[in-house]
Amino acid sequence: MYARHPGIALDVVETTQDRIEAGLPADEFDLGIAFAGAHPPGVGATPLCVERLSLVVGTGTGADPDTTTGRPAAPLWVRDLAGYELALLRHDFVTRGHVDAYLARHRVRPRIAVQANSIQALIEIVRRTPLATVLPDAITHDHPHLRPVAVDPPLPVRTVTVLHREGAYRSAAARAFARVTRDVVRARKYTLPETETETETGTGTETGTGTGSKTETETGSETRTGD
């Protein structure tokens, strides 16, 4: 973003999707990056990419199956997650809801040892301890000290979206940010939604970031022109 538009200053806030959806109509944010689903009145969503969640461990830690055999491990059967201790986002994050729903659906109850309100905190915890976490593939691939562990059945796939105020004026800075976001998704070859609809804010994507991107993320962005 800076390389293309050095005169635009960004104020990026990592927060919950609920706060983003409340902040957009109140003009607290210009745009948000979150997930597809039902949104409050006045909040529009443009699909950006599709992201897959994966169980993630630190390379060389006690939670890494590859360290026990010296070869890639077979997919982990979902019931074996009961033997893992996890570090997860707090319950007010949408991603935590997706993880909890997956575990409940398969009747698995691993011990949640740590809860955090930041993906960066989870990354640091997992790289330094035997705990495992759940992250979008795109984030995991950006960190060589993290390794995804295949789980059968696989964890959920979500659609990442760009949220905006419906019917509101969209500044040149906000449009530029949306274009850069869309271009990054394409350049990194993240999976696009089956039906892609282009608008000023992006294309019709949550994750590994889908997010993956490095994307979990529920991120609210305020854009403004620099001095």
Disulfide bonds with the S-S distance in Angstrom:
none
